[in-house]
Amino acid sequence: MHITEKEMMEHESDADEAELPLFLQGEMSPFLKGGAKLPSYIKGHRKRLRHRFMDGGASAVPDYELLELVLFRAIPRRDVKPLARALLDQFADFNGVLSAPFDRLSTVPGVSSAVFEELKIVEAAAHRLAKAKIIGQPVLSCWDALLSYCQTTLAHRSIEEFRVLF
């Protein structure tokens, strides 16, 4: 019997949801104040979000939910939606969050070294993917390609760079 990748993820997701409680016993979310109730979206949220992403791809989820998917791995037992929102408020968009340096990320409550590492892994993967698409190709064959190159490599640098293209 052949199991598809989606079926495998569903099985793993079910196991993850059942085995990993949202909070450890007696532990409260760092984002909840004074015994406030957990938001209603919590139960099964990770599973629903994974399904929506697998069914519709990246375009099926907004930036904050894509960021949540990344944060799930770094913070396995906590609600990450408030952190995702805080990061996007601070850095404007998904790209800004991924490319932010540690000293700026660490100013956002809830960002740990595990969160920073996960974000940098995704950033490195994105850069590698972008480079793989252009290897052996005439990179700057049109105006759109030039703009794409500049945005990918320069848009979120904390130090201004000057490049001569010819």
Buried (B, 14 or more C-beta within 10 A) or exposed (E): EEEEEEEEBBEEBEEBBEEEEBBEEEEEBEBBEEEEEEBEEBEEBBBEBBBBBBEEEEEBBEBBBBBBBBBBBBBBEBBBBBBBBBBBEBBEEBBBBBBBEEEBBBEBEBBEEEBBEBBBBBBEEBBEEEEEEBEEEEEBEEEEBEEBBEEBBEEBEEEEEEEEEE
